[in-house]
Amino acid sequence: MENQTYGYIRVSSRDQREDRQRIAMREAGVSEENIYMDKLSGKDFDRPGYRRVLKKLKPDDTLIIKSIDRLGRNYDEILEQWRVITKEKHAAIVVLDMPLLDTRQGRDLTGTLIADIVLQLLSYVAQTEREFIRQRQAEGIAAAKANGVRFGRTALEPPERFNDVYADWSDGVISAREAARELNISHQTFLKWAKNFGRESIL
């Protein structure tokens, strides 16, 4: 059977139009019946259009996509799908927006090798950028803490009535739950305040 060229289109929501990707597929020589599309988010690969085109791919067929992110939401997923298509399916991939990412048969081994290297480089750069962002966030948080900035919810301060309610509780007049209801707080919050208050009284 003659080798086939397929196109895969994904738009990230049902409101987006796929016209630009579809026009690019036609210009690349993909016939309309060989274009597969998903109007879904890229959160996983449980996508009917993608699954259908993956099943269709045979050795030496070609899958054309507009941009590399059509294969996945991050480079770990992209690398895995690239491996499945090129190593398991023995098919070629063409990324229209990045001509170096082209593993079509008919190019020499150097061309395929360059495509693999470029993809690995893109993955490395993306991973490095993610780690750099996390490092900057951690350094920013550390610097903010050093300057007295507190993170998380602001601790609830005991109201002025707390002393009287605490005295009644410590004298056994009311229970901790009754004290909490008096102050309109949770039982656990009252116990925490009482513990801290008792420690401060000792000091």
Phi, psi and omega in degrees: 000144181294141178297142184249152174245123182246155175237143177236130180240135171225131171245147192280349175209164182290348181272341183283149178265142182260008188305316184298317179292321181294319178298318179298322179296315180297317180295334178275000176091016179274128179287153185303321182289347180258012177262125179246144187218146171232132171253067184223168174286161181265027186290337175207180181256021173276063184242124186300316180297316180295317180298321181295315182291327178295321178293327182289329187298129175241165178307135179075002168288170181231135173250125180250131175231156183286314181218158187297332183287354175292339181279339182181173183271345177210171187287339174296314179292319180298314179299320180294314179293324176300317179296315181301313185291314186276325185263321180272314181276341183056036176256170180257155176236139173233125176254110188298323182284352182219088187305333178293337178272078184213110183249024183301141174297147183109333170277156180285174182300329180298320180297317178295319180297318179299317180299316179296319180295317180299316181296317178298321179295316177299318179297317180297315180298316180297316180295318179297320179295319177299316180293323179295318178297315178298320180295317179296321178297315180297318179294322179295319179295317180298318180294320180295318179297321179297333179268010175090006179284131180255139181252160182089184182290141177294131182296137179286128181268142178298140178283173182299327182291347186303319182303316181293316180294320179299319180297317178298319180293314182294334178275355179083011180288321180229160177275170179297322180293321177294322178297318179298318178296321178302321184266358180060045178228174179282160178301316181296322180295318179298317180297322178294315178298317181298320179297313180295319181296319179296322179294318180295325181294321179295316179294000000 
